[in-house]
Amino acid sequence: MRILLVSQPRDPVSASGAQSGSVAIVTRALAHALACQHEVTIVAPRAADQRSEETAPDGVRILRVPSGARTLHRLLDFLSGLHPAASPHLLADSYHLAYQRAVEQVIARERPDLVHVMSLAPLVPRLARAFPAIPRILHLHDGFLLTIDRARPKTACRCDACACSKRMARKSLPPLFPGSWG
């Protein structure tokens, strides 16, 4: 199976050595585990000192694309957090839009059998529209998206599965799905 993991637009991913950022750590570890039985590619933002394409020692391909306007998105993240009624910027369709478009181009070219998106919730409905036949997994790295009612219909219904840590599942999911956890 050809699996494409989409890292979030904030954390570059290294082919080897230590990763910087928890999402990059999980992305790389998951890719390594899956590479034993599948053809795995990671799409990640490109840092200034990184090549646009690289193959890790475990065979995982890493395709790096521009993330664009990182400082602007950090500022918008901060500003949206100042007003309690404001929708978080990370849920906006425009959140790292250049990165989302670059990911769509990679998917169109690579045609994976499965796309696993790391925390980039606005990308999921875009992919559902552009590539309806390719299954999508949204990997939640914290319970934040689950706590915002307006986020769930927009993203969760457009993915075929959601993934999260066991700790997060026990903490965040029971209030949303009473009786589903023993």
C-alpha positions in Angstrom: 0.0 0.0 0.0 1.2 3.5 -0.8 0.7 5.7 2.2 1.2 9.5 2.3 1.7 11.1 5.7 1.1 14.9 5.7 3.0 16.7 8.4 1.7 19.9 9.9 3.1 23.1 8.2 5.1 24.2 11.2 7.5 21.4 11.8 10.1 20.3 9.2 10.9 16.6 9.2 14.4 15.2 9.1 15.4 12.0 7.3 17.5 10.8 10.2 18.4 12.0 13.7 16.3 13.8 16.2 13.1 15.5 15.2 12.1 19.0 16.4 8.5 19.2 17.5 6.1 16.5 18.8 4.2 16.2 15.6 7.4 15.7 13.6 8.5 13.0 16.1 5.2 11.1 15.8 5.1 11.5 12.0 8.6 10.1 11.6 8.0 7.3 14.1 4.8 6.3 12.4 6.5 6.4 8.9 9.3 4.2 10.2 6.9 1.6 11.6 4.7 1.6 8.5 7.7 1.3 6.1 8.3 -2.3 7.1 5.3 -3.3 5.1 4.3 -0.3 3.0 5.6 2.3 0.6 5.6 5.5 2.8 6.1 9.1 1.8 6.0 12.1 4.1 5.1 15.5 2.8 6.6 18.2 5.1 7.5 21.9 5.1 10.9 22.6 3.8 13.4 24.3 6.1 16.1 26.5 4.6 18.8 23.9 4.9 16.8 20.9 3.6 16.6 19.3 0.1 13.2 19.2 -1.5 13.3 15.4 -1.7 15.2 12.8 0.3 15.0 9.1 1.1 15.6 8.1 4.8 17.7 5.1 5.7 14.5 3.1 6.4 13.3 3.8 2.8 10.7 6.5 3.7 10.6 9.2 1.1 10.4 12.8 2.3 9.0 15.4 0.0 9.4 18.9 1.2 7.3 21.8 0.0 7.2 25.5 0.9 5.0 26.3 3.9 4.8 30.0 3.1 4.1 33.0 5.4 4.9 31.1 8.7 5.3 34.3 10.6 2.0 35.6 9.4 0.2 32.4 10.5 1.9 32.5 13.9 0.6 36.1 14.4 -2.9 35.1 13.2 -2.8 32.1 15.6 -1.9 34.5 18.5 -4.5 37.1 17.6 -7.4 34.6 17.2 -6.5 33.4 20.7 -7.0 36.9 22.2 -10.8 37.0 21.5 -12.8 34.2 23.1 -15.5 34.3 20.5 -13.1 34.2 17.5 -12.7 30.9 15.7 -9.1 29.6 16.0 -7.0 30.4 13.0 -5.9 26.8 12.7 -9.5 26.0 11.6 -9.6 28.6 8.9 -9.7 27.4 5.3 -6.8 29.9 4.7 -4.6 28.3 7.4 -1.3 27.7 5.6 -3.1 27.7 2.3 0.1 27.7 0.2 1.1 24.5 2.0 -2.3 22.9 1.6 -2.1 23.6 -2.2 1.4 22.2 -2.4 0.2 19.0 -0.6 -2.7 18.7 -3.1 -0.2 18.9 -6.0 1.9 16.1 -4.4 -1.2 13.9 -3.9 -2.2 14.5 -7.6 1.2 13.4 -8.7 1.9 10.6 -6.3 -1.7 9.1 -6.2 -1.3 7.3 -2.8 -3.7 4.6 -1.6 -4.2 6.4 1.8 -3.5 9.9 3.1 -2.8 10.4 6.8 -3.0 14.1 7.8 -1.3 15.3 11.0 -3.4 17.9 12.7 -4.0 20.1 9.6 -7.8 19.9 9.9 -8.7 22.4 7.1 -6.9 20.1 4.6 -9.3 17.2 5.2 -12.4 18.7 3.5 -10.2 20.0 0.6 -8.9 16.5 0.0 -12.4 15.0 0.3 -13.4 17.3 -2.6 -10.3 16.9 -4.7 -9.7 13.2 -4.2 -12.9 11.6 -3.0 -11.7 8.0 -3.8 -8.6 8.3 -1.6 -9.3 7.4 2.1 -8.2 10.1 4.6 -7.2 9.8 8.3 -7.0 12.9 10.5 -4.5 12.4 13.3 -5.3 14.6 16.3 -2.2 15.4 18.4 -4.2 17.0 21.1 -7.9 17.2 22.1 -8.2 20.8 21.0 -10.2 20.2 17.8 -12.6 17.9 19.7 -13.5 20.6 22.1 -14.7 23.0 19.4 -18.2 22.1 18.2 -18.0 23.9 14.9 -14.8 22.0 14.0 -16.2 18.5 14.2 -18.8 18.6 11.4 -16.4 20.4 9.1 -13.5 17.9 9.5 -14.5 14.7 11.1 -17.3 13.9 8.7 -14.8 14.3 5.8 -12.3 11.8 7.0 -12.6 8.1 7.0 -11.0 7.7 10.4 -9.4 9.7 13.2 -6.3 8.7 15.1 -5.0 9.9 18.4 -3.0 8.8 21.3 -4.5 6.4 23.9 -4.1 9.1 26.6 -5.9 11.7 24.6 -8.7 9.2 23.7 -9.3 8.4 27.3 -9.3 12.1 28.3 -11.0 13.9 25.5 -13.4 11.4 23.8 -15.6 10.1 26.7 -17.4 13.5 27.2 -18.2 13.5 23.5 -19.2 9.9 23.3 -20.6 8.9 26.7 -20.6 5.1 27.4 -18.1 4.3 24.7 -15.1 3.8 27.1 -15.0 1.3 29.9 
